[in-house]
Amino acid sequence: MEKTYMHTGIPVPEKMDGMAYMEGLKVWICNNEEYKIEYLYWEKDTPCAWRMVAETHVAYKVADVQAAVDEAVAAGAAVLLPKYSLGGTCAIAYVGYKNGPQVEFFQD
């Protein structure tokens, strides 16, 4: 499956100016488009997995989020966030590899 690099996501200890809130995941996000970095400030009561909150991730745009997740699981990854709708046709999912990276898949 083709994957196109989107950004590296970095958790931060406090909110930054210009962050937007994603209520369902209880996370504040802002992007530095020039360097393809996404900064994330997680609310203490986020429903997301510990690895999502604590670790840096790498994000890839894919044509089919569920197919990307299935491929990653077949390669040994654990699902950290199943396919999650961002509204409309956009969706994300997170997987984590044992002793390896955390990966976000994004579909628009």
N, C-alpha and C positions, 0 to 999 in steps of 0.2 A: 504494500500500500504506500502511495506517495504521501510524504509528510513535508510540510514547508515550515521552517523555523519562524516563530512569531516573536517570542520574547523569553527573557529569564525573569522569573518572579522571585522577589526577595521580601521576606517578612521584615517589618520594621517595628520598633518598640513603642512608637507613638504616631498619632495621626499627623499627616503632612498637609500643607495648604493644597487645595485643588483636588482632594480625594473625593471620589463618588462612592456612595453607599449601596451595597447589594444586600438588601434586607433578608432574603431567604437564607443566605450563607453567613450573614452577620460579619461582613468584611468590608473595609474601606479600601479603595483601589485608586491609584493614579499611575499614569504611564509616562515614561520618558521615551518618546518615539525615536529620537535621534540615536540613542544607544540601545533601543529595544529592551528596556528594563521596565518591569511592572513592580510597583511597591505595594505591599499589602499590610494593612493593619487589621488584625483579627479581634473582634469583640470576645470577651472572656467566655461568653456563653454560646459561641458558635457551635453549630451541630457538626462541623467538619472534623475529620480525622486529625489526630495529633500531628502526623507527619505533614499534613497540608499547612498547618498553623506554624510549625517550627522550622521547616526545612525549605530551602530554595528549590524551585522547580524550573523545568524547561517546558515551554509550550510550543505545540505544533498545530498548524491548521491541517485538517484532513477533510476528505469528502464525506466520510461516514464515521461519526464518533463511536457508535456501537461496534462497528467492524474493527476500528483501531483498538478498542478496549479488548475485544475478543482475541485479536492477534497478540496483544501484550500479555494477556492472561495465559495464552498457549505457550508463550515464551518464559513464563514464570513470574509475572507481575501479579500483585494483589490489587484489587479494586479499592481505592480510597474514597472515591465519590463516583457512584454510578452516573450514567447519562443524566444531566441536569439541564432543563430548558431555561434559556435566558430570555424567553419570549420570542414569538414568531418562529422562525426556522433555526435560530441560533441555539447551540447546545455545547456543553463542556462535559468532560469527565476527567478524573484523575486516577492514575495508577502509580504504584510504587514497586520498585524492584528490590528484592532482598539484597542488602549491602550494595545498593546502587541508587540510581536517580529516581526522583519523583517526576512524573511526566503529566502534563495537561494536554488533552486533545480538545481542539476547538473546531466546530463546524458552523458555517453560516449558510 
